[in-house]
Amino acid sequence: MDMKSRHPTLGSLLRSLRARNGWTLKEMSERTAIPVSTLSKVEHDRLTLTYDKLVQLSQRLNIRISELFADPADSVEPAVTARRSIGVIDDAVRVNTKNYDYYYLCPELRKKRMIPILTRIRAKSAQEFGDLVRHSGEEYIYVLKGGINVLTEFYDPVSLGVGESIYLDSNMGHAYVTAEGCDEATVLGMCSSTDEGLLDSLMSLHGEVSPPMPPKLAEPPPPRPHVKAAKNRKR
């Protein structure tokens, strides 16, 4: 294996970048304000770019300089971790606040990028809730019981009932309160972020953590009456 095959040149990486975006040399020239002749020579390894030109290229294309040297062929498939966890409410970490009761599921898994949370919502208005909440990442909320109003800093409030859901940017101020005529609601939420400290970030928004306790989400069905089988009688 020769050096060129082991170490992609700036020219080959630039050519791959252009191909991935479907640009011609002329289109790339117009986007970067670098002459077509210069880009062509770079792609054919007959010329290199100065640091100033690399900065100009990255700024014009809105990419990091490091991405200009990242060969897509060198990307490695992520290893299979085989991690799994059964979400049992008795094992959840419970956090009580004035607005919510949180039940953080699957707490034994560390450095999760997706945090499953069962939440009981009690606050009934924006005034009662207080300041909107913000944290890194994105989140998905699915209504299991009751109804909620979703409050955000950039949109009008929206009402959701059982079976309805919302996906939103968690960096945007947001809050969940019960819908009119609903004393309490229960939702299943998923918070996701590339930040491995997401769980710590979420916990920092709350008060003290209470011992794990299962929520009373629904009354158990009544026991079925025992029916004694009748014996066959001879006539």
Secondary structure, 3 states (H helix, E strand, C coil): CCHHHHCCCHHHHHHHHHHHHCCCHHHHHHHHCCCHHHHHHHHCCCCCCCHHHHHHHHHHHCCCHHHHHCCHHHCCCCCCCCCCCCCCHHHCEEEECCCEEEEECCCCCCCCCEEEEEEEECCCCHHHHCCCECCCCEEEEEEEECCEEEEECCCCCEEECCCCEEEEECCCCEEEEECCCCCCEEEEEEEECCCCCHHHHHHCCCCCEECCCCCCCCCCCCCCCCCCCCCCCCC
